[in-house]
């Protein structure tokens, strides 16, 4: 799926592993943040992969993976070309 700049919380409770593609970091305001949360507690067997757009990064990587039950991550944009975890 592709997330939206209007998403503040992405609650995931799917029955299979999922990839979430982020919009461009430039589509967000600098400092705009959102949370991705494993609501089902199944991320250990149904990983949640969060992918940056194109050559953009999330803390220097092209993707991150939530792989622990009930895992969550807070991410913010620099408003230009990068995302960061906090």
Secondary structure as UniProt FT lines:
FT   TURN            5..6
FT   STRAND          9..12
FT   STRAND          18..21
FT   HELIX           25..27
FT   TURN            30..31
FT   STRAND          33..38
FT   TURN            43..45
FT   STRAND          48..51
FT   TURN            54..55
FT   STRAND          57..58
FT   TURN            59..60
FT   STRAND          63..66
FT   TURN            69..70
FT   STRAND          72..77
FT   STRAND          82..85
//
